[in-house]
Structure formats: structure tokens, C-alpha cells
Amino acid sequence: MRRARRDTMESIGRIGMPPAGGAGRNPMLSALIAQVFGVLLAGLIVVFLVPQLPRQPLALAAVQGACAVLVSWRLGEPAWRLPIHAVFIPAAVLVNGLELPVWLWPLGFILLLLVFWRTDRSQVPLFLSNRKCRDSVTELLPARPCRVLDLGCGDGALLRHMARARPDCRFVGIEHAPLPWCWAWLSARGRGNLEIRFGNFWNHSLEGYALVHAFLSPAAMPRLAVKVDNEMTAGARLVSNSFPVPDRQPEAVVDVADRRHTRLHVYAPRATQWQ
Ligand SMILES: C[S@@+](CC[C@H](N)C(=O)[O-])C[C@H]1O[C@@H](n2cnc3c(N)ncnc32)[C@H](O)[C@@H]1O
């Protein structure tokens, strides 16, 4: 079921994402502060309230997690970080109990780095459009042959889907995380109308694309709005999966009939809006 809406504020309310960044602090630093103060608070709880807690490492880790959540919340970190703080040390305690070979820890770190890359800087983690989203974005493609760009294309599945459905169009994806890029690039081989590039999409011009798709995060949207206004061609459209551009009226909002009630926000660059 799909319908168009013109109410950005309502969209922001439904998605319920607070602005990212914890009062402009470096995200890595505020995460570190939350974890370290979580340890200190849990230490105080042990010393003054529950001296027997260290006998149960998992319970102690859970208390540390709860304290880290509290500190993170007080620091104004985005809501999606809270569950990560809650489970970070408990998960480490659980995995440590498995007595895995020591080299697995750095290997796990390197794998995570290759998949998520510098999420601390970009504030855009990897999560993928589902099949229903892919169908809905494909339906938004202009009827004429055109060029389409996916900013941060992840594993490239969205682009492959569209490239199959619309052989008359040309699709470009840009990705900076090495493993997803590698997967997307290998899977695009042999598809003449699909090109996967490695790099930072902020350095790539949006000029000449009829449709630009972005599935990023609230933190990226203000900068993206400026880029769209400066670079997108008249008549082109930005389709933002899930995250609205703040203080900007979308031309349409498409409700996707998936389980997470995804919304696609469609914008025209400022100069061409409402034409
Ligand atoms: C939420 S995922 C969306 C993936 C894909 N577009 C989709 O809809 O399934 C966002 C992707 O953008 C990538 N990304 C974030 N910032 C980037 C940047 N500055 N340049 C290139 N890729 C970036 C991330 O690595 C991640 O793979």
C-alpha cells in the first residue's frame, strides 16, 4: 500500500531519530567516555552497595552496561547507541568465556572495520534496503532512460535489482567500506549498465543523475541537502530512504509495505521544487 504525503514534521516524528553526535562531541570520544564512566560507576556500586557482585562476571558486566547507558543518555548520544552500550561489555564477557584463540579478537576487529569502515566519522552504518524497498525505489525511476546514483551502495543489491529491472538506465554506486564495496563490485561484473566505484560519495558530483538514492542517517541529511541543491540537475530527484531532510518539505513520501514501515522521502533540489 503506498500513498504520498507532504508533511516532513510528521515524518520526523514517526521515525523518532534524535540528531546524532551528542552535542557536537567526537562520537568516538563520547562512546569512550560512556564506557569508562560505566566502569567507574559499576566500581562504585561494587564498593558501596554489592561487594559480592564481582563473583558473577556477567552480572557485573550487565551493571556496567546499564551505567554506560545512563552516561551515554546524559551525554546526549543518539538513541541507537544506548543498546550498543548496554551489551558491549556483557558480550565481551560472554565471548571471553568461550575461550577462543587469541588471534580471533584482532581478526574480528579487522573484519568489522572492513565491513563498517569509519562509521564513527561518517555516522552512516551499513544496513541494507529490503526487497520491498528495492521494488518501491524501482517504481520511482523516471520512465525515460536515465542515470541513477546510489550514495553508499553497500553490497549493491539495490542497484543490481534496478539494473535488472531497467536495462535502459545506467546505474552507479559509490561505497567506501572495503568489504561491501568488494562484494558489490564483484557482483556487478558482467552487468553493462551497472558501475560500482570505491570512494567517498561526498567527493562525487550529483550532476547528470535523474535520481539519487540515499539510505544514510539523520546526521548526514543537512549536508546532503546542501549538496543536492548545489549539484543536482533541474528535474532530478533525491530519494531518501527513512531519513527526511530537516526543515524541508518533501515532494512526496512513499510508505513501503514492509515490517519496519519504511518511508521513502522524495525531494526536488531547492531551485526546482514544486515545478
Ligand atoms: C545504510 S547503508 C545503505 C546501503 C544501500 N544503499 C542500500 O540501500 O541497501 C549506507 C552505506 O553507505 C556507506 N557510506 C557511508 N558514508 C559513505 C561515504 N562518505 N562514501 C561512500 N560510502 C559511504 C556505508 O559504508 C554503508 O554501506
The ligand as a Gaussian input file, in Angstrom:
#p B3LYP/6-31G(d) Opt

LIG

0 1
 C       22.575000       2.310000       5.212000
 S       23.742000       1.661000       4.072000
 C       22.772000       1.667000       2.589000
 C       23.219000       0.640000       1.578000
 C       22.437000       0.660000       0.262000
 N       22.371000       1.985000      -0.304000
 C       21.052000       0.144000       0.442000
 O       20.102000       0.939000       0.361000
 O       20.895000      -1.077000       0.679000
 C       24.816000       3.082000       3.899000
 C       26.113000       2.771000       3.203000
 O       26.783000       3.993000       2.936000
 C       28.175000       3.782000       3.083000
 N       28.791000       5.087000       3.293000
 C       28.639000       5.905000       4.351000
 N       29.314000       7.055000       4.176000
 C       29.909000       6.958000       2.962000
 C       30.737000       7.836000       2.202000
 N       31.062000       9.055000       2.655000
 N       31.154000       7.443000       0.983000
 C       30.817000       6.217000       0.492000
 N       30.036000       5.335000       1.172000
 C       29.582000       5.713000       2.385000
 C       28.269000       2.841000       4.263000
 O       29.502000       2.155000       4.284000
 C       27.081000       1.917000       4.005000
 O       27.472000       0.820000       3.215000

